[in-house]
Every structure is written in C-alpha cells, then in structure tokens.
Amino acid sequence: MKRYFEKELPGWFALTPLAVFLLVYLVSSIVAGDFYKIPIASAFLVASVYALAICKGKNIEERVAVFSRGAGDRNVLLMIWIFVLAGAFAAIAKEIGAIDAAVDITLKIMPGKFLYAGLFLAACFISMSIGTSVGTIVALVPIATGIAAEIGVSTSFIVAIIVGGSFFGDNLSFISDTTIAATRSQGCSMADKFKVNFAVVLPAAALVTIFYVIKGADVSYVPEVQHVKLFMLIPYIMIVVMALLGVNVLLVLVAGIVVCAFIGFAFEGLCWTCWLESMGRGIAGMGDLIIVTMLAGGVLEIIRDGGGLDFLITKMTARIKGKRGAEASIALLVSVANFCTANNTIAIITTGHIARNITEKYNLDPRKSASILDTFSCLVQGFIPYGAQMLMASGLAAVSAVSILEYLYYPLAMGLCAIVSILFRLPRRYS
C-alpha cells in the first residue's frame, strides 16, 4: 500500500491546481447563489498561485518561468490574437448596424406559417454570422417575446426556439470563441472542423426545423419589417466564404474589419474616431477571456511539468479500447468541465491540451476531436440553467430558465447526433 501511494500520489498531486480552480469557482458560486457573480479569472488566479506554490524542486524564478512558458505558448498567443480581432470585428459590425440588419432581413423573408421554423433558422444564421449565442439571444429574444404575446403562445417555447438556434451557430461559426479554442487546441483549420461539425449536426438541425414547420402550420404572422439593407450581409457572407476556402483566420477577420469600415464610412456616416472606439470596446470586451486563457495556459503547463497530464491521460485511457473509447473520453472530459465552469469556451481551453494528447496517443483525427470538444461543450451549456445563455434569455423574457429548458429541442437533438457520430464512427472520412 505504501509503495502504491509513493507511486501514485505525485500524479494526483500535480493535478490539484485544477481541482482548486473547480472548488473555488463552484463553492464560491453556490455560496453566492449566482454562477456569474464569481469571475472565472479570479478562480484561475487562486489556482495559479497554488500551482506555483506546489511546483517542487525549483526556485520562485524557475516556477514563474514554467508558468510563463505555458501562458505565452505560441498556440495560446495565436488564440489571443484571434480573440482580439474577433472582438474588434463584432463591435464594428454592431456599430454600423450590421447585426440589426441581419435580424431585419431574416424576419422579412419569413413566411407566416413557417414562423417557428423561421425563428429557429434566423437564430441559426445570425449566431453563425456574429459568432456568439449570447449576442443572438440579446438581438432576437425581445422580438420573440413580442411575437409570443401577439399570437398567444408560450413565451418560454418561443424563447427556447431562439436559444436552440443560437447554439447551432455558436457551434459552427468561424468567429465563435468556442470554434477558435477548439481548433487551436487541436491544431486543425476552422474550415476542416466546420466540415466535420456540419456533417454531425445537420441532421439534428433538419429534424428540428421539420418539427417546427409541422408545429407552426396553423400560425399566421406578418412581420412589420419594412426596409432592409442587404449589403449589410456582405461582411458575414465574405467571412464564411473565405474561411471555407481555407484562408488564414487572422486574414479573414482583418478583411471583415476592413469591409465593415468601408460600409460604415461610405453608407452609415461612421467617423474615424467612432470606428476606433468601437473596435476598442470590442477588444476590451475580450479582456476577461484573454486573461483566463493565459492563466489557464500557465496552470496547465505547471500541471504538465509535474507529470499531471501524463498521469491523467494514463488513467483516462487505461480502459479505452480503440478510437471510439478515446473519442468518448474527450466528450466526457469537456462535458464535465463545462458543467463545472458553466462556460463552454473555458471548458474547451481547460481540457483542450489533454484532448490533444489523447488524440495523438490514439491517432484520432484532430478535426473530429475539435468537433467533439465544441459540440459537447455546447450540448452541456444548453442544459444548465445557470449558463450565460439561459440566464440572459430568461432575464430578457421575464420567465424562469427551467421553463425554457423543457422546450430546448435542438441541443438534445444535437447531443444525440454527436453520440451517434462517436458510436458509429461518423463521418467516416474523419473517423
């Protein structure tokens, strides 16, 4: 027994910084009664100090050097540059009115009897365009609640349609922080991850759309949108096309910023200082995510340096038989992390390195691994009432988060398709 603990304890001990982070965040959030009152960056800071303290065999300068190596890893920094540009693009698109125009256009083209399906597809399109489920919810939920009141249906049901569609786009968008985190951590391109992801979730989206068409066949509604600006869709369409063509994501985002600026200056009366201010706000809005990314990178590097990651991978894969089990372990890993942190991006950042090691050990396709990370994190995020999306939607619609959960059909369908893709090794080309 003594020999067993002498052999096993160092591995477990090296992993304790991650346990400290989860305990600090979870316990503090439960005590506060609000999972968004406790900043994740604060919990990671406590875990970082603890990680530095237990890093044995090194003086303080050497410990900080190990931490800084992880925080300044080239993949971490590249992720940060993408976050900066994505924040700037989203802010300037909002400043020139591109988001509002996208909402107006999708509502304008919706036939009345396809209201439910139209709202779902609108949420899918907008979230994929702007790269954020929360932003989509903020844009569409107020409209959806008004529609619910006008046609006399459950507000929770209408809001759930928007929330479900927002996860579709968040899962697939080229400028979504979950996509950025998943692809950078697995070392694959966004275009390739999109192809895998799209093949997995398309059946779910199609089935849910058909369900909404059938359910809304007797609904009659005429939207009040009078004038739309089709040219406002150019930045979003360009980003999707360039990303699908395999253009570097940094160049894609820079091009999106330039096109938005041109539209703003030429047609919307945007001034030079307003352009700079809006980009500054967008970059600043990514500040917390950037800090968390660096702190997480530092903590994980100390864990890796102490043998914690090797130990965890050995334990997690001890009973894995083949690639199917390896993919399932990645899905379980990110799901548990997301349940604990209530943030799908942070869950991917926290577990991405471990997932990559599993991918390499079992010779998985990194494109499939990135898809699993993103899909299962969105799946869990869609079913926790303390997630940002549920809290935002319930607050805007003045309904309880739990009442929305019972109508969330798309996340459930997406999860079932993702599980099937693992069990039956689909898509074949990437499995």
N, C-alpha and C positions, 0 to 999 in steps of 0.2 A: 504493500500500500504506500509506504514511504517513497519507494522508488517511482511509483506511478505519479505521485504528486510532484516529485522533483522533475519528472519529465514533462508533465502536462501544465503545471502552473504557469511557467513563463509565457506560453502561448495564450492562455486565458488572460493573464495579467496584461499582456500587450494590447488586448482588445478593450480593456476597461475604459479608456478615454471615450470610446463610442457609447459605452453603457452610461458613463457620466453625462454625456450630452443628452441622451434619451431620458434619463431620470430627471435631470434638471428641467428639461423642457416639459416633460409630461407632468411631473409632480407640481411644478410651479403653475402650469396651465390649469390643472384640476383644482388647485387651491384658489386660484384667481377666478375660476369659473368661466374662463374665456381663453380658447386656444390661440387667439390672435392678439392677446394683451401682452404675452411674453415674446419679445423679439428673438427669433432663432439665432441671430448673430450673438446675442448675449449668452445664450446657452452654449454656443460653439466657443465663445471666448473662455468660459469657465472650463470647458473640456480641453481647450488649448493649453491653459495654464497647468491643468492637471497632467496633460500629456508630457509637457516639458519637465514637470516635477518627477515623473516616474521613469524618464529616459535615463537609464543607468549606464555607468561606465564612461560618461562624458561630462566635461565641464559645461558651464552655462553657455559659453560661446559656441561650443560644438553642438549643443542641443538646439540652440536657436538656428544654427546653420542647417541642421537636418530639417527643422520645421520650415525654414525659408526655402529650402530646396523643393519641398512639396508645394508650398504656396506659390512659388514662382516657376513651377513646371511649365514647359512650353505649351502643353495642352490646356492647362489652367489659364494661362495668359491669353491664348488664342480664343478660348471661350469668353474671356472677359472683353476682348476687343469686339467680338460678335455681339455681346450684350450691349456694349456702348453704342454700336451702330444701329442695332435693332431698336433700342430706346429712342435714339435720335429720329429714326425713320417713323416710328409710331407716333411720336409727338408732332412732327411736322405734318404728317398725314392728317392728324386731328386738327391741327391749326388751320389748314387750308379748307377743311370741311369734307375731306375725302371719306371719312367714316360715316358722317351723316348722309352723304350722297349714296354710299353703298346701301345703307338702310332704306333710303327712299326708293332706290332702283329695285331692290328685291321686293318691297311691298307693292310697287307699281305693277310688276309683272305677275303678281299672284292672282289666279282666278279665285273667285269667292268660294266655290265648293271644294277647292283644294286648300282651304285656309290652314288647317293643321299641318298638312304636308308642306305647304309653302313657308310657314313659320319655321318649321324644322330645317328645310333647305336653306332658308335665309340665314339662320343661325350657323349652319354648316359653312356656308360661303363666307359670311362676314368673319367668323372666327378663324377660318383658314387664311383670309386676306390680311387680317390685322394681327394674327398670331397670339391672341390672348382670349381665353374663355371668359375671364372676368370682364374685360372690355366689351365683349359681345353681350354679356348679361346686362351690363350697365346701359348699353345702347338699345337693346330690344325689350327688356322686361317692362319698362314703363309703357311702351307701345302695346305689349302683350296684355298687360293688366287692363288697359283701356278697352281692348278688343273683347276681353273676357266679360267685362261689365256690359258692353254693348250687345253681345249675342247671348248673354245669360248662361255661360258655362263656368265650371270651377276655375277659379284663378290659379290654384295650385297645379291643375292639369295643364293650363296654358303655359305657365312659368316653367314647368318641367320639360315642355317641348323645347323651349329656348335653352335651358341648361343642358339637355341632352345633345342638342345640335352644337352647342359651344364646345363640348368635349371632342366632337368629331374633328373640328378644325384645329383645336389646340393640339390634338394628337398628330395631325398631318402637316400643319403649316410649316413653311420653310423658315419663318422668323419667330416661331414659338420657342420660348426658353427651354421647354422640355425636349424639343427636337434638337436644339443646339447642344444641350447637355448630353443627350443620348448618343448622338453621332460623334461628338468629340471624344467622349469617354471610350467608345468602341473603335474609333479610328476609321470610320466609313463616311462616305459622302451623303449629303442630305437627299440627293436625288435617288440614290440606291435604297436608302432607308424608306423613302416615300413609296417606292415601288412595292417593297415588301409590305409595309404598313397598309397601303391602299388595297392590296390583294386580300389582306386579312380582314379589314373592317368594312369593305364594300358590301359584302352580303348582309352584314348587320344593318348598315345604313339603308340598303334597299328594302329589307324586310320591314323596318320601322316606318319607312316612307309609305310603303303599301298599306300598312296598318293605319296610318294617319289618313290616307286617302279614303279608305273604307269608312273609318270612323267619322270623317268630316263630310261625307257625301251629301248630307242634308243641310249643311251650314250655308248660309247666304251672307256674304260680307263684301262690301265695296270699299277699298282703301281710299283715303282722302288725299293722297299724294297727287299734286297737280303738275309739278315741274321737276324733272330730273336732269342731272348733269352726267351724261355717260362718260365724258372724258375723264372724270374723276376716278374711273376704274383703271385707267392706264397704268399707274404705278403698281397696283396689285397684280394685274394681269402680267405685266412685264417681269415682276419678281418670280411668279410661278413659272413662266416660260424659261427665263434664264436659269433658274435653279434646276428645272427638268433637263436642260441642255448641258448641265454639269459645270456651269460657270462657278468659280470660287465664290463662296457665300459672302465674303468681305466685299468683293466687287459688286455682287448683286445688291447688297444693302447700300453701298455708296451710290450705285446707279439709281436706286429707288429714292434716295435723299435728293439727288440732283433733279430727277424728274418732278418730284413733289415741289421742289423750289421753283422750277421753271413754271409749273402750273400756277403756283401761288403768286409769283411775280407778274405773270402775264395776264391772268384772268381773275384773281381774287384780291388784288390790291395788297398783297403781302409786302411788308417793308423789310429792309435788310436787318434791322435790329430785332424785329419780331421773329424773323427766321432763326437768328442766332439764339434768341431767348427760348423759343420753343424747343430747339434741339438741346439746349442746356437743361431744360426741365426734363426732357426725356432721358438724358444721360443720368441726371441726378436721381431720377426715379429707379434706375437700375443699381443705385448705390448699395442698398442692403444686400441685393443678390450678389454683387461683386465681392463685398466683404465676406459674406458667407462662403462663397466659392473659394476664396483664398484661405480662410480659416479651416475649411473642410479639407483642402489640399494639404495644409500643414499637419493637421491632426492625423490624416490617413498616411502621410509619409512617416511620421513617428511610429504609427502602428505597424507599418510595413517594415521599417528599420528594426523594430523589436521582434519581428517574426510573427506578428499577429495575423497578417493577411494570409501568409502561408498556412498557418495553423487553422484559420477559419475555412480556407478552401479545402484543406485536407479533411476536416470534419464534415463539411457540407457535401463533399463529393465522395465520402468513404463508401456510401451505399448506392451511388449512382451507377446505373448500368446503361451505358450508351448515351447518345446525344439527346434523346428525349428527356432523360432524367436531368441532364445538365441544363437544358432549357427551362425545365420546370423549377430547378433550384434558383435560377436567375429571376424567374417570375415571382417565386415565393419571397426571395430576398428583398426585392424592390417593393413588393406589396406590404410586407411587414414594416419596412422603413417609412413608407408613405402613411400607413395607419398611425404610426407613432409621431410623425412630424406634421401631418396634415398639409403637406406641401409637396406636390409631385416633382417639381424641379429639384428641391433639396434632396428628396429621396433618391433621385437619379444621380445627383452629384455625389451623395454619400456612398452609394453602392456601385457606382459605375466602374471604379477600378477593380473591385472584387469580381464584378461580372466579366470584365475583360480578361482577367486571369483564368476564370472558368472557361471562357470562350476559347482561349489559347490552349488550355490543357486538354480540352475535349474536341478541339479542331472544329468548333462551330463556325457558322458564317457570321461575321460581326454585324452584317446588315440585319440578320434575323435577331441577333442579341439586342441591337439598338431598338428594333421594333418591339421586342418583348418588354424592355425597360420602359419605353414610352407608353405602350398600351396598358400594361398592368398598373402603372402609376396613375394613369388617367381613370382606370377602372375603379381603383380604391378611392381616388379623390371624388368620384361621382357618388359614392355611397356613404361618405362620412358627413354627418350633419354639421360638424364643426370645421369643414373646409371653407376656404375663401369663397368659392363659387356658391355654395349653398347659403352661406351667411349673407352674401351680397344679394342673391336672388330673393331670399326670404325677407330681407330688410326693405328692399325696393317694392316688393309686392304686398308687404304687411301680412304675410302668412307664415306659419311655422315651417322650419326646414324639414321636419319629419313629414309634414303633409305633402311636401314636394317629392320626397323620396319614393312614395308609393306609385308615382306616375313616371318614374325615370326608366323608360323602356330601352333607350339606346345604350346607356352604359352596360346594362345587363346583357343585351344582345352582343355588344362589342366584346364583353368578357367571355361569353360562350364561344364566340368565333375564335378568340385568342387561345382559349383552352383547346379547342378542336385543332387549331393550327399546330399546337405542340404534340398532342396525342397522335395525330395522323401525319405529322411531319410535313406541313404545308406552309407556304408554297414549296413545291418540290425543288424548284430551281435554287432556292435559298436555304434548303434544309439538308 
